Protein backbone atom coordinates (compact mmCIF):
# COMPACT_ATOMS: atom_id res chain seq x y z
CA UNK A 1 0.00 0.00 0.00
CA UNK A 2 1.26 3.52 -0.84
CA UNK A 3 1.84 6.05 1.94
CA UNK A 4 2.81 9.71 2.24
CA UNK A 5 4.36 11.15 5.39
CA UNK A 6 4.85 14.87 5.98
CA UNK A 7 8.13 15.23 7.84
CA UNK A 8 8.68 17.36 10.92
CA UNK A 9 11.96 19.09 11.85
CA UNK A 10 13.97 18.13 8.77
CA UNK A 11 15.03 19.69 5.49
CA UNK A 12 12.98 17.12 3.60
CA UNK A 13 9.29 17.99 3.38
CA UNK A 14 7.69 14.67 2.52
CA UNK A 15 8.39 10.96 2.19
CA UNK A 16 6.46 8.66 -0.12
CA UNK A 17 6.87 4.90 0.26
CA UNK A 18 5.08 1.58 -0.08
CA UNK A 19 4.57 -1.22 2.38
CA UNK A 20 4.16 -4.76 1.11
CA UNK A 21 3.11 -6.41 4.34
CA UNK A 22 5.96 -5.33 6.60
CA UNK A 23 8.48 -4.79 3.79
CA UNK A 24 9.47 -1.23 2.84
CA UNK A 25 9.68 -0.39 -0.88
CA UNK A 26 9.96 2.55 -3.27
CA UNK A 27 11.01 5.23 -0.76
CA UNK A 28 11.18 8.76 -2.20
CA UNK A 29 12.15 11.88 -0.22
CA UNK A 30 11.20 15.40 -1.33
CA UNK A 31 13.58 18.20 -0.34
CA UNK A 32 16.70 17.85 1.77
CA UNK A 33 20.29 16.80 1.13
CA UNK A 34 20.46 15.02 -2.24
CA UNK A 35 23.14 12.49 -1.29
CA UNK A 36 21.35 11.26 1.82
CA UNK A 37 18.02 11.20 0.05
CA UNK A 38 19.38 8.97 -2.68
CA UNK A 39 21.34 6.71 -0.32
CA UNK A 40 18.69 6.14 2.35
CA UNK A 41 16.09 4.69 -0.05
CA UNK A 42 18.71 2.37 -1.59
CA UNK A 43 19.79 1.14 1.84
CA UNK A 44 16.30 0.45 3.21
CA UNK A 45 14.75 -1.07 0.06
CA UNK A 46 13.44 -4.51 0.98
CA UNK A 47 13.99 -4.12 4.74
CA UNK A 48 11.21 -4.88 7.17
CA UNK A 49 9.58 -2.11 9.16
CA UNK A 50 11.40 -3.31 12.29
CA UNK A 51 14.76 -3.27 10.51
CA UNK A 52 14.21 0.30 9.31
CA UNK A 53 13.18 1.40 12.81
CA UNK A 54 16.22 -0.34 14.32
CA UNK A 55 18.72 1.10 11.83
CA UNK A 56 17.26 4.58 11.24
CA UNK A 57 15.28 5.45 14.34
CA UNK A 58 16.88 7.95 16.69
CA UNK A 59 19.42 9.31 14.19
CA UNK A 60 19.97 12.99 14.98
CA UNK A 61 20.97 15.56 12.32
CA UNK A 62 22.75 18.73 13.44
CA UNK A 63 21.12 18.78 16.87
CA UNK A 64 17.59 18.87 15.45
CA UNK A 65 16.50 15.90 17.54
CA UNK A 66 15.52 14.05 14.36
CA UNK A 67 16.78 13.44 10.82
CA UNK A 68 15.48 12.27 7.47
CA UNK A 69 16.35 8.69 8.46
CA UNK A 70 14.58 9.08 11.82
CA UNK A 71 11.53 10.55 10.09
CA UNK A 72 11.46 7.54 7.76
CA UNK A 73 11.52 5.22 10.78
CA UNK A 74 8.58 7.11 12.28
CA UNK A 75 6.74 7.08 8.95
CA UNK A 76 6.99 3.35 8.28
CA UNK A 77 6.10 2.46 11.86
CA UNK A 78 3.04 4.73 11.80
CA UNK A 79 1.91 3.36 8.42
CA UNK A 80 2.43 -0.25 9.45
CA UNK A 81 0.47 0.30 12.66
CA UNK A 82 -2.37 1.95 10.71
CA UNK A 83 -2.51 -0.99 8.27
CA UNK A 84 -2.64 -3.60 11.03
N, CA, C and O atoms as a GROMACS GRO file, in nm:
protein
  336
    1UNK      N    1   0.083  -0.117   0.000
    1UNK     CA    2   0.000   0.000   0.000
    1UNK      C    3   0.089   0.125   0.000
    1UNK      O    4   0.192   0.128   0.068
    2UNK      N    5   0.050   0.227  -0.075
    2UNK     CA    6   0.126   0.352  -0.084
    2UNK      C    7   0.094   0.442   0.035
    2UNK      O    8  -0.019   0.447   0.083
    3UNK      N    9   0.198   0.513   0.081
    3UNK     CA   10   0.184   0.605   0.194
    3UNK      C   11   0.260   0.733   0.166
    3UNK      O   12   0.359   0.734   0.093
    4UNK      N   13   0.213   0.842   0.226
    4UNK     CA   14   0.281   0.971   0.224
    4UNK      C   15   0.292   1.018   0.368
    4UNK      O   16   0.196   1.012   0.444
    5UNK      N   17   0.411   1.065   0.404
    5UNK     CA   18   0.436   1.115   0.539
    5UNK      C   19   0.495   1.254   0.528
    5UNK      O   20   0.595   1.274   0.459
    6UNK      N   21   0.434   1.350   0.594
    6UNK     CA   22   0.485   1.487   0.598
    6UNK      C   23   0.583   1.496   0.715
    6UNK      O   24   0.545   1.477   0.830
    7UNK      N   25   0.708   1.524   0.683
    7UNK     CA   26   0.813   1.523   0.784
    7UNK      C   27   0.803   1.645   0.877
    7UNK      O   28   0.741   1.746   0.844
    8UNK      N   29   0.865   1.630   0.993
    8UNK     CA   30   0.868   1.736   1.092
    8UNK      C   31   1.012   1.756   1.140
    8UNK      O   32   1.076   1.660   1.182
    9UNK      N   33   1.064   1.878   1.132
    9UNK     CA   34   1.196   1.909   1.185
    9UNK      C   35   1.313   1.874   1.097
    9UNK      O   36   1.427   1.869   1.145
   10UNK      N   37   1.288   1.848   0.969
   10UNK     CA   38   1.397   1.813   0.877
   10UNK      C   39   1.392   1.900   0.752
   10UNK      O   40   1.292   1.968   0.726
   11UNK      N   41   1.499   1.896   0.676
   11UNK     CA   42   1.503   1.970   0.549
   11UNK      C   43   1.408   1.907   0.447
   11UNK      O   44   1.349   1.978   0.366
   12UNK      N   45   1.394   1.775   0.451
   12UNK     CA   46   1.298   1.712   0.360
   12UNK      C   47   1.156   1.748   0.405
   12UNK      O   48   1.130   1.765   0.524
   13UNK      N   49   1.067   1.759   0.309
   13UNK     CA   50   0.929   1.798   0.338
   13UNK      C   51   0.834   1.680   0.346
   13UNK      O   52   0.735   1.682   0.420
   14UNK      N   53   0.865   1.577   0.268
   14UNK     CA   54   0.769   1.467   0.252
   14UNK      C   55   0.844   1.341   0.216
   14UNK      O   56   0.950   1.345   0.153
   15UNK      N   57   0.787   1.227   0.258
   15UNK     CA   58   0.839   1.096   0.219
   15UNK      C   59   0.723   1.016   0.163
   15UNK      O   60   0.619   1.004   0.228
   16UNK      N   61   0.740   0.961   0.045
   16UNK     CA   62   0.646   0.866  -0.012
   16UNK      C   63   0.712   0.728  -0.007
   16UNK      O   64   0.833   0.716  -0.027
   17UNK      N   65   0.634   0.626   0.021
   17UNK     CA   66   0.687   0.490   0.026
   17UNK      C   67   0.571   0.391   0.016
   17UNK      O   68   0.454   0.428   0.024
   18UNK      N   69   0.607   0.266  -0.004
   18UNK     CA   70   0.508   0.158  -0.008
   18UNK      C   71   0.544   0.056   0.098
   18UNK      O   72   0.660   0.035   0.131
   19UNK      N   73   0.440  -0.007   0.152
   19UNK     CA   74   0.458  -0.123   0.238
   19UNK      C   75   0.392  -0.241   0.171
   19UNK      O   76   0.277  -0.234   0.128
   20UNK      N   77   0.467  -0.349   0.162
   20UNK     CA   78   0.416  -0.476   0.111
   20UNK      C   79   0.419  -0.570   0.231
   20UNK      O   80   0.519  -0.638   0.255
   21UNK      N   81   0.309  -0.573   0.305
   21UNK     CA   82   0.311  -0.641   0.434
   21UNK      C   83   0.394  -0.556   0.528
   21UNK      O   84   0.359  -0.442   0.558
   22UNK      N   85   0.506  -0.612   0.575
   22UNK     CA   86   0.596  -0.533   0.660
   22UNK      C   87   0.726  -0.498   0.589
   22UNK      O   88   0.825  -0.462   0.654
   23UNK      N   89   0.728  -0.508   0.458
   23UNK     CA   90   0.848  -0.479   0.378
   23UNK      C   91   0.837  -0.340   0.315
   23UNK      O   92   0.736  -0.307   0.253
   24UNK      N   93   0.943  -0.261   0.333
   24UNK     CA   94   0.947  -0.123   0.284
   24UNK      C   95   1.000  -0.121   0.141
   24UNK      O   96   1.101  -0.183   0.110
   25UNK      N   97   0.930  -0.047   0.053
   25UNK     CA   98   0.968  -0.039  -0.088
   25UNK      C   99   0.946   0.102  -0.141
   25UNK      O  100   0.867   0.179  -0.087
   26UNK      N  101   1.018   0.133  -0.247
   26UNK     CA  102   0.996   0.255  -0.326
   26UNK      C  103   0.992   0.383  -0.244
   26UNK      O  104   0.900   0.463  -0.257
   27UNK      N  105   1.092   0.403  -0.159
   27UNK     CA  106   1.101   0.523  -0.076
   27UNK      C  107   1.150   0.640  -0.161
   27UNK      O  108   1.248   0.629  -0.234
   28UNK      N  109   1.079   0.754  -0.149
   28UNK     CA  110   1.118   0.876  -0.220
   28UNK      C  111   1.105   0.992  -0.122
   28UNK      O  112   1.000   1.014  -0.062
   29UNK      N  113   1.215   1.067  -0.105
   29UNK     CA  114   1.215   1.188  -0.022
   29UNK      C  115   1.199   1.309  -0.114
   29UNK      O  116   1.244   1.308  -0.228
   30UNK      N  117   1.136   1.414  -0.062
   30UNK     CA  118   1.120   1.540  -0.133
   30UNK      C  119   1.183   1.650  -0.049
   30UNK      O  120   1.143   1.673   0.064
   31UNK      N  121   1.283   1.718  -0.106
   31UNK     CA  122   1.358   1.820  -0.034
   31UNK      C  123   1.468   1.756   0.046
   31UNK      O  124   1.469   1.634   0.066
   32UNK      N  125   1.562   1.837   0.093
   32UNK     CA  126   1.670   1.785   0.177
   32UNK      C  127   1.799   1.766   0.102
   32UNK      O  128   1.813   1.809  -0.013
   33UNK      N  129   1.895   1.702   0.167
   33UNK     CA  130   2.029   1.680   0.113
   33UNK      C  131   2.026   1.569   0.008
   33UNK      O  132   1.995   1.454   0.041
   34UNK      N  133   2.058   1.599  -0.116
   34UNK     CA  134   2.046   1.502  -0.224
   34UNK      C  135   2.118   1.369  -0.200
   34UNK      O  136   2.062   1.263  -0.228
   35UNK      N  137   2.240   1.374  -0.149
   35UNK     CA  138   2.314   1.249  -0.129
   35UNK      C  139   2.245   1.155  -0.032
   35UNK      O  140   2.228   1.037  -0.060
   36UNK      N  141   2.205   1.208   0.083
   36UNK     CA  142   2.135   1.126   0.182
   36UNK      C  143   2.003   1.073   0.127
   36UNK      O  144   1.964   0.960   0.153
   37UNK      N  145   1.935   1.157   0.050
   37UNK     CA  146   1.802   1.120   0.005
   37UNK      C  147   1.803   1.024  -0.113
   37UNK      O  148   1.700   0.970  -0.151
   38UNK      N  149   1.920   1.004  -0.170
   38UNK     CA  150   1.938   0.897  -0.268
   38UNK      C  151   1.984   0.771  -0.196
   38UNK      O  152   1.937   0.661  -0.226
   39UNK      N  153   2.076   0.786  -0.101
   39UNK     CA  154   2.134   0.671  -0.032
   39UNK      C  155   2.035   0.601   0.060
   39UNK      O  156   2.027   0.478   0.059
   40UNK      N  157   1.960   0.676   0.139
   40UNK     CA  158   1.869   0.614   0.235
   40UNK      C  159   1.771   0.519   0.167
   40UNK      O  160   1.758   0.405   0.210
   41UNK      N  161   1.701   0.562   0.060
   41UNK     CA  162   1.609   0.469  -0.005
   41UNK      C  163   1.677   0.342  -0.057
   41UNK      O  164   1.620   0.233  -0.050
   42UNK      N  165   1.798   0.356  -0.110
   42UNK     CA  166   1.871   0.237  -0.159
   42UNK      C  167   1.902   0.141  -0.044
   42UNK      O  168   1.892   0.019  -0.060
   43UNK      N  169   1.941   0.197   0.069
   43UNK     CA  170   1.979   0.114   0.184
   43UNK      C  171   1.861   0.042   0.247
   43UNK      O  172   1.875  -0.072   0.292
   44UNK      N  173   1.744   0.106   0.250
   44UNK     CA  174   1.630   0.045   0.321
   44UNK      C  175   1.540  -0.038   0.230
   44UNK      O  176   1.453  -0.109   0.279
   45UNK      N  177   1.560  -0.030   0.100
   45UNK     CA  178   1.475  -0.107   0.006
   45UNK      C  179   1.476  -0.255   0.043
   45UNK      O  180   1.582  -0.318   0.051
   46UNK      N  181   1.358  -0.309   0.067
   46UNK     CA  182   1.344  -0.451   0.098
   46UNK      C  183   1.358  -0.484   0.246
   46UNK      O  184   1.338  -0.600   0.285
   47UNK      N  185   1.392  -0.387   0.329
   47UNK     CA  186   1.399  -0.412   0.474
   47UNK      C  187   1.258  -0.422   0.532
   47UNK      O  188   1.162  -0.371   0.474
   48UNK      N  189   1.248  -0.487   0.646
   48UNK     CA  190   1.121  -0.488   0.717
   48UNK      C  191   1.106  -0.357   0.793
   48UNK      O  192   1.203  -0.283   0.812
   49UNK      N  193   0.985  -0.329   0.835
   49UNK     CA  194   0.958  -0.211   0.916
   49UNK      C  195   1.048  -0.211   1.039
   49UNK      O  196   1.109  -0.109   1.071
   50UNK      N  197   1.057  -0.324   1.108
   50UNK     CA  198   1.140  -0.331   1.229
   50UNK      C  199   1.287  -0.305   1.200
   50UNK      O  200   1.355  -0.241   1.280
   51UNK      N  201   1.336  -0.352   1.088
   51UNK     CA  202   1.476  -0.327   1.051
   51UNK      C  203   1.500  -0.179   1.026
   51UNK      O  204   1.602  -0.124   1.068
   52UNK      N  205   1.407  -0.113   0.957
   52UNK     CA  206   1.421   0.030   0.931
   52UNK      C  207   1.418   0.108   1.062
   52UNK      O  208   1.498   0.200   1.082
   53UNK      N  209   1.327   0.072   1.151
   53UNK     CA  210   1.318   0.140   1.281
   53UNK      C  211   1.447   0.120   1.360
   53UNK      O  212   1.498   0.214   1.420
   54UNK      N  213   1.499  -0.003   1.359
   54UNK     CA  214   1.622  -0.034   1.432
   54UNK      C  215   1.742   0.043   1.377
   54UNK      O  216   1.821   0.096   1.454
   55UNK      N  217   1.755   0.048   1.246
   55UNK     CA  218   1.872   0.110   1.183
   55UNK      C  219   1.862   0.263   1.175
   55UNK      O  220   1.963   0.332   1.188
   56UNK      N  221   1.743   0.316   1.153
   56UNK     CA  222   1.726   0.458   1.124
   56UNK      C  223   1.666   0.539   1.238
   56UNK      O  224   1.687   0.660   1.247
   57UNK      N  225   1.593   0.474   1.325
   57UNK     CA  226   1.528   0.545   1.434
   57UNK      C  227   1.629   0.607   1.529
   57UNK      O  228   1.730   0.545   1.562
   58UNK      N  229   1.602   0.728   1.572
   58UNK     CA  230   1.688   0.795   1.669
   58UNK      C  231   1.809   0.865   1.612
   58UNK      O  232   1.886   0.925   1.687
   59UNK      N  233   1.830   0.860   1.480
   59UNK     CA  234   1.942   0.931   1.419
   59UNK      C  235   1.914   1.081   1.428
   59UNK      O  236   1.805   1.127   1.391
   60UNK      N  237   2.012   1.156   1.476
   60UNK     CA  238   1.997   1.299   1.498
   60UNK      C  239   2.083   1.376   1.396
   60UNK      O  240   2.200   1.343   1.378
   61UNK      N  241   2.026   1.475   1.331
   61UNK     CA  242   2.097   1.556   1.232
   61UNK      C  243   2.116   1.697   1.288
   61UNK      O  244   2.019   1.769   1.312
   62UNK      N  245   2.240   1.736   1.307
   62UNK     CA  246   2.275   1.873   1.344
   62UNK      C  247   2.200   1.924   1.466
   62UNK      O  248   2.162   2.041   1.472
   63UNK      N  249   2.178   1.837   1.564
   63UNK     CA  250   2.112   1.878   1.687
   63UNK      C  251   1.964   1.906   1.675
   63UNK      O  252   1.906   1.968   1.764
   64UNK      N  253   1.902   1.863   1.567
   64UNK     CA  254   1.759   1.887   1.545
   64UNK      C  255   1.670   1.793   1.626
   64UNK      O  256   1.550   1.817   1.639
   65UNK      N  257   1.729   1.688   1.682
   65UNK     CA  258   1.650   1.590   1.754
   65UNK      C  259   1.584   1.488   1.664
   65UNK      O  260   1.514   1.398   1.712
   66UNK      N  261   1.605   1.500   1.535
   66UNK     CA  262   1.552   1.406   1.436
   66UNK      C  263   1.640   1.417   1.312
   66UNK      O  264   1.736   1.493   1.310
   67UNK      N  265   1.607   1.342   1.210
   67UNK     CA  266   1.678   1.344   1.082
   67UNK      C  267   1.586   1.285   0.977
   67UNK      O  268   1.477   1.236   1.009
   68UNK      N  269   1.629   1.289   0.853
   68UNK     CA  270   1.548   1.227   0.747
   68UNK      C  271   1.534   1.077   0.772
   68UNK      O  272   1.426   1.021   0.752
   69UNK      N  273   1.641   1.013   0.816
   69UNK     CA  274   1.635   0.869   0.846
   69UNK      C  275   1.539   0.842   0.962
   69UNK      O  276   1.460   0.749   0.956
   70UNK      N  277   1.547   0.923   1.067
   70UNK     CA  278   1.458   0.908   1.182
   70UNK      C  279   1.313   0.931   1.141
   70UNK      O  280   1.224   0.859   1.187
   71UNK      N  281   1.289   1.030   1.056
   71UNK     CA  282   1.153   1.055   1.009
   71UNK      C  283   1.100   0.937   0.927
   71UNK      O  284   0.982   0.905   0.934
   72UNK      N  285   1.188   0.874   0.849
   72UNK     CA  286   1.146   0.754   0.776
   72UNK      C  287   1.107   0.643   0.872
   72UNK      O  288   1.007   0.575   0.850
   73UNK      N  289   1.185   0.624   0.978
   73UNK     CA  290   1.152   0.522   1.078
   73UNK      C  291   1.015   0.549   1.138
   73UNK      O  292   0.935   0.457   1.153
   74UNK      N  293   0.988   0.673   1.172
   74UNK     CA  294   0.858   0.711   1.228
   74UNK      C  295   0.746   0.686   1.126
   74UNK      O  296   0.639   0.637   1.161
   75UNK      N  297   0.774   0.721   1.001
   75UNK     CA  298   0.674   0.708   0.895
   75UNK      C  299   0.634   0.563   0.871
   75UNK      O  300   0.515   0.531   0.865
   76UNK      N  301   0.733   0.474   0.858
   76UNK     CA  302   0.699   0.335   0.828
   76UNK      C  303   0.632   0.268   0.947
   76UNK      O  304   0.543   0.185   0.929
   77UNK      N  305   0.673   0.304   1.068
   77UNK     CA  306   0.610   0.246   1.186
   77UNK      C  307   0.464   0.293   1.197
   77UNK      O  308   0.375   0.212   1.225
   78UNK      N  309   0.440   0.420   1.175
   78UNK     CA  310   0.304   0.473   1.180
   78UNK      C  311   0.216   0.408   1.073
   78UNK      O  312   0.103   0.368   1.101
   79UNK      N  313   0.267   0.396   0.951
   79UNK     CA  314   0.191   0.336   0.841
   79UNK      C  315   0.162   0.189   0.869
   79UNK      O  316   0.050   0.142   0.847
   80UNK      N  317   0.261   0.118   0.916
   80UNK     CA  318   0.243  -0.026   0.945
   80UNK      C  319   0.138  -0.044   1.055
   80UNK      O  320   0.053  -0.132   1.045
   81UNK      N  321   0.145   0.038   1.157
   81UNK     CA  322   0.047   0.030   1.266
   81UNK      C  323  -0.094   0.060   1.215
   81UNK      O  324  -0.190  -0.005   1.254
   82UNK      N  325  -0.106   0.159   1.127
   82UNK     CA  326  -0.237   0.195   1.071
   82UNK      C  327  -0.294   0.083   0.984
   82UNK      O  328  -0.415   0.062   0.979
   83UNK      N  329  -0.206   0.011   0.915
   83UNK     CA  330  -0.251  -0.098   0.827
   83UNK      C  331  -0.293  -0.222   0.907
   83UNK      O  332  -0.373  -0.303   0.859
   84UNK      N  333  -0.240  -0.238   1.027
   84UNK     CA  334  -0.264  -0.360   1.103
   84UNK      C  335  -0.341  -0.331   1.225
   84UNK      O  336  -0.371  -0.422   1.302
   0.00000   0.00000   0.00000
